[in-house]
């Protein structure tokens, strides 16, 4: 059974530095995309909501229009009844019948006035809703224009970096195979703790390259000896000396 090669601490650190540089390059590509993916998704959701609002306003306008048509029909019915009652009044036999017919005519005239008021109010409501509808349509048009621009920007960035992104994704997978599984687990956990994704940093100007916490001279000396993995006492990032960090070149 072949023996597995035992990697030195320096080799392990070099593998980590290499992986960090590759992942940092991938992070840069993500930064190029910026907030565009989220902005595109938000705009799409907003446009969906605006379309729903437009549909709701249109349905409300249709409802008011149907109500107006109903009131117009009621006016026609009342006018027809008035004509009937006026004709009937020509054949009344006594004052009682005459007064009863006049009362019915007055009732229908009131119905007409009430229906006309309802129509007037409804027309004003329709006018207000038409203004809201036009605003909604204009808003949708503006948002769709913005969405088209942002989608084009995002597609351009993706197309420009697609080859490079695939290249570094492949390198990242290959680099992970060269890192001790336990170290890789720690590396991924540390990377996840920071927005900039830096888990392995050099000591620069006597300080941690991640959080700028001062590193004592004795600790710096131990880091340069490459005899053990040393983490920053403040942020927990893995510390390496600047020379080793610079010697590991990204493909």
Secondary structure, DSSP 8 states (H G I E B T S, - for coil): --------HHHHHHHHHHHHHHHHHHHHHHHHHTTHHHHHHHHHHHHHHHHHHHHHHHHHHHHHHHHHHHHHHHHHHHHHHHHHHHHHGGG--SHHHHHHHHHHHHHHHHHHHHHHHHHHHHHHHHHHHHHHHHHHHHHHHHHHHHHHHHHHHHHHHHHHHHHHHHHHHHHHHHHHHTS-HHHHHHHHHHHHHSTT---EEEEETTEETTT--B--HHHHHHHHHTSS-EE-TTT--EEE-HHHHHHS---
